[in-house]
Amino acid sequence: MPAIVQYFEALQPTMISWLEELINVDSPSDHKSDLDRLAASFASRFRRNGAQVQIVEQTGSGNPVLARFLPADSQKKPILLLGHLDTVWGPGESQRRPARIEGGKIFGPGALDMRGGLTLLLALSHYLSEHFSLLNRPVTLLLNSDEETGSRTSRSLIESEARKSDSVLVLEPCLPGGAVKTFRKGVGTFTVVVTGVSAHAGVNYVKGVSAIEEMAHHVLQISKLGNPELGTTLNVGVIRGGSHSNVIADHAEIEVDFRVKTQAESERLMQEIRRMKTIHPEATLHISGGLNRPPLERSEKNTELFQRARHIASELGITLEEGETGGGSDGCFTAALGIPTLDGLGPDGDGPHALHEHVLISSLAPRAALLTELVIKL
């Protein structure tokens, strides 16, 4: 067994403790005070391990943490590591379902997405505190606090750090079995609002213009815009409208999620959406929104980075595979800038955003070793 794997095998009980601790701390995306406390905790840990740390003050969301490990006299560009502090789980969830270990798995809210990835960053930081001389290029750790809601306040910071970097490693969970992610779909949302004319459904029926009836046409039209062969999907996930059954509705609204494999397909789709016209001449239509996260396309640069990572993994006795997913991540932003990006370097497990969410304990040490070797050797 390689020495670095042995190192993290010995550290595994501590890593389990770190992961349990993180699971048992609530940090919903919309609770700034909880997120800021967690950010301060990580900042303190990184400082103790020798990093230069900055907490970036935000007003609209939790404060991101920037930690930089800076070897002396290195002229190389840094490697950027991305993680996020927020989870999809609401306040009190960690008290209702605290971390538990069962069958070689650690269960709990946010365990896989992405308390497990954060645990690997703590392990990397711990290793660098003891083996700093092995580092031949700067390493930047960026933990944001609004990834689960689209990284709206942190996107500019992520892109700014990525432009300074040689490559980007994303600590989102791996695919089941350990494959990293060299492709992600782009994610977007749009809202369609129809305004009609209200009227009494019995007395003045002919004077009304039903926004709901108008919207029904558009829901069907939108459902036909997907292209499964190209990986384009649309989902009308929310619909609102009307007040009472005896009132012709003058307002209806839908929220639509869409996923695309390429930027070109996103542009095609939004052109189709914006060309929609009302069926009833007295109804009005308003459309807003667009692509939130661009696709992480399997580019030549990303493929080359994966091949280098695969070779490093083989030296550890790890067979590293690649795969794809329909969900977005902050790696989508960096890949769209043309910065080589490798996603899914977090631990193995299952059930992100679900009640059975868990991390496989057996994956912690190998994934920590792989991440560390990538940082040292890339």
N, C-alpha and C positions, 0 to 999 in steps of 0.2 A: 504493500500500500504506500503511495507517495507520501512524503513527510507532511505536505500541506494538508492532505486529507486526514492524516493522523492528528494534526494540530486541531482541526475543527471537530473531529470525533471526540477528542478530549474536552473541547469547549461545549459540546452538545448539551450537557445538563444546564449550563448557563444560558445557552440559546433558548432552550425550552422555557426557562424562567423568564427571560426577556419577552418571549412571545406571549406567555400567559399574562404577564404584566400589561402588555399592550392591548391584548384582547379585553382586559378588564377595565379599560379606560374608554369612556365614550368620547367620540369626536365627530358628531354629525357635521355635514358640510355647512349647515346654516347656523352653527353655534360657535361664534368667534371666540368667546372666552375659553371654551374647552379646547379649541384648536390652538389658541395662543399658549395655553399652559403646556400642551404637549410639545409645541414648537420650542418653548423655552427649555423643556427637559432634554430634547434632542440636542439643542445647541450646547447645553452644559456638558453632555456626554461627549460630543465631538471635540469640544475644547479640551477636555481632560485627556483626550487621545491625541492631541497635538495639532488639531486643525485650526485654521483661522476662520472664525465664524461670524456671520452677519445675519441678523433677523431683519427681514424686509417688512417694514410697517405697511399694512394695508388697512383701508377703512371698510371696504365692501366685503371682505372675507377674512379668514384667518391669515396670520403672518407666515409667509414662506421662510424656510431656513436655507442659507447657503453656507456650506462648509468646504473649505479648500485645504487640501494637503499639498504643500508646496515644497518639493525638493530643491535644494540649493543649485543654482547655476543651470537649471534645465531650460533649454531653448525650445523644447517641444510644446506643441499645443496640448491642452488638458483633455482628459477623458471626462465626459459629463455623465453622471449617474442620476437618474430621475426616479423619484418616489413620491407618494402622497400620504398626507396625514389624515385626511378625511375618510369617512365611511358613509355608507347609505343608511346605517342604522340610527334610529332616533334616540333621544335621551332615555337613560334607564335600561337600555337593552342589555348592557353588559352585566347589570345587576340581576336581570331576569334570567339571563343565560350566561353565566360566567364561564371562563375557560375550563374545559374538562378534557382529560386524557382517557381515551378508550380505544383499545385495539390498535395501538401504534399511531393514533391520530389525535391531533389537538383540535377540538371543536370550539366554536364561539363566534360571535359577530365580528366580521372583518378579519377573521383568522387568515384566510387566503388572500383577500383583496383589501388592503395589502399589508396587514401586520406581519405576515411571513416575509415579504420583501424588505420591510423595515428592519426586521430581525437580522437579515443577511447584511444590511448596511451597518448595523451595530457590530456584527461579527467582523466585517472588513475593517471598520474603524479600530476595533480592538487589535486586530492583527497588525495594522500599520503602526500602531503605537509601539509595538515591540520589534517591528522589522522595517522601520522607515527607510533604512538605507537601501532596501531593494527597489524602492520607487524611483523610476527614471523619468517620469513625466508628471506634471501636476494632475490632480484628481479633484473634480468638483462634484459635491453632492448637493442636489437641489430637491428639497421636499416642499411641495406646495400643499395648499389646503382646500382647493376647490376642484380637484380633478373629477370627482363624481358628478359635478354639475357643469362640466364643460370647460373648466380652467379659464373662465372668462377674465378673471382679474390677474391671473398668473401667466397667461399665454405670452405676453410681451417679454416677461422675465425669462421664461423658458427659451424663447427664440433668441433672445439676446445672448444668453449663455451658450446656446448651441452654435451660434455663428463664430464664437471664439474657440470652439472645440474641434478636435480631430475626429471624434466619434462619440456616439451616445449609446449608453446601455440603460435599458428600462427594466425596473424591478417589479413589473406586473407578474402575476403568476404564470408559470409555464403551461403549456398544453398538457393534458393528462398523459402521463408517461414520461414527461421531461422535455418534450420538443420546445424549442424557442419559436418565436413568431417573427417571420420575415415578411408577413403580409397581414394587413388589417384593412377592413373596409372603412371608408370615410363615413361620417355620421352627420346627419343634418336634421333639422326640424323646420316646419313652416306652419303657420296659422292661417286659416281661411275664415274670413268673417263675411257673412251675408246679411244685408239689411233689407227688410221688406216693409210692408205697411200693415200695421195692426188694425184689426176690426173685430166686431162681434161675430162669432162663427155662425150665429143663427139670424140675426137681424140684418147685418151688413156684409154677408159673406163675399159678395161679388166685388166689394170695395177693398178687400184685403189682398195682400200679396204675402204668401207664406214663405218666410225665410227658411223654414224647415224643409218644405217641399223643394225649394230651389237648391238647398244644400244637398238633398238626397241625390240629385243629378250629379253634383260635383264629387260626392263620395264615390259613386260608381265610375265616374270619369277618371278619378285619381287611381282607383284600384287597377285600371287598365294600363297605367304608365310604367309598371314594373317590367323588368326583363330578366327572368330567372337565368337565362343562358349567359347573360353578362353579369349576373350577381346583383342586379338592382332590385331592391325591394322597398315597398312603401306600406306603412301601417297607420290607418286612421285610429289612433289610440284613445282620443278624447273627443266627445261631441256634447255640445250644450245648446239649448235653445228653448224658447217658449216659456210660458208662465202658467197657463191653465188650459184645459182641454177645450174650453169654449171661447178661447181667444186665438185669433189667427196670429201666429208668431211674427214679430217684426225683427227678430234677431236670432241668428244661429251661428255657431262657431265650432270649428274642428281644429285639433292639433294632430299633426302628421309627423311621424318619424320616417326617415328614409336612409338607406344604406347603399353605397356605391363602391365598386372596386377601383374606379379610375376617376381622375379629375375631369376628364372629357365627358364621362357619363353623368357626372354631377351637373356640369354645365348644360348638357342636353336636357336633363330632367327639369332643371329650374326654368329653362326656356319654355318647355311644354307647360309647366305650371303657370307661369306668368302670362301665357297666351289664353288662359281660360276666360271665357266670357259668360255672362249671365244668360239664362234661358228666358226668364221673364223680363220684358223690357223695363219694368218699373223696379226691379231689384237691383241692388248694387253689390259689388264684390270687392273685397280688400284682401290682399295677400301679403304676408310679411314672413321674414325668416330666410333661411338658406343653409349652406354647409357650415357646420360648427367645427368639425375636425376633418381635415383632408385625409384621403386614403394613404396608408403606409404601403406604397407599391413596392413590389419585389424588383427593385432597381439593380443595376450592375454594382453600384457602390454597396448597397445593403447585402447583396449576395456575396461579394468579396469579403465583407466583414464577417459574415456567417462562416465562410470557409476558413478564415483565420481562427475564429472561435472554435470551430469543429476540430481543427488540428490541435489547439491547446487542450481541448477537452480530452482528446484521444491520449494525450500524455498523462492524463489523470486516470485513464482507464474508463472514461465516460464516452459512450457513443451518442453524440449530439445530433439530433434530427431537427428538421424545420417543419413548420406548418403555418396555418392561417386561422383567422378568427373574424367573426362579423362585428365584434365590438371595437370601439375606438380607445385610444390612450394618448398620453402626451407625446409618445413617440411619433404619432402622426404629424405633429407640428414640426418636429425636427427633421423627419425624413422629407417632408415637403420642401424644406430649405436646401435639400441636396446634401445634408450631413449624414454620413453612414450611420445607420441606426439598427440596433438589435434589441428586440423586445422579448418579454417573457422569460427573464432571467431569475425570477422569483422561484420559490420552492414548489414542489408538486402537491397536489391535493384535488379537491373537488368542491362544487357548490358555492361559487362566489355569489353573493347577494341572496343566498338561500339559507334556510334553517339548518341544513346539514353541512354547511360550510366548514371545511377542515383542511389542515395541513398534515401531510405525511411526515412524521418525525424522521423517518429514514432518509428523507430528501434534504434535510437541513445541512448536514455536514458536507455532502458532495456539492450542493449548490453554492454554499459559502466558499468552498475551495475553488470552484470554477470561476465565480465572480472575482475572487482575489487574484487568481492567475491571469484572468483577462486584464485586470487593472495593471498588473505588473508587466505583462508581456506584450500587450497590443502596441 
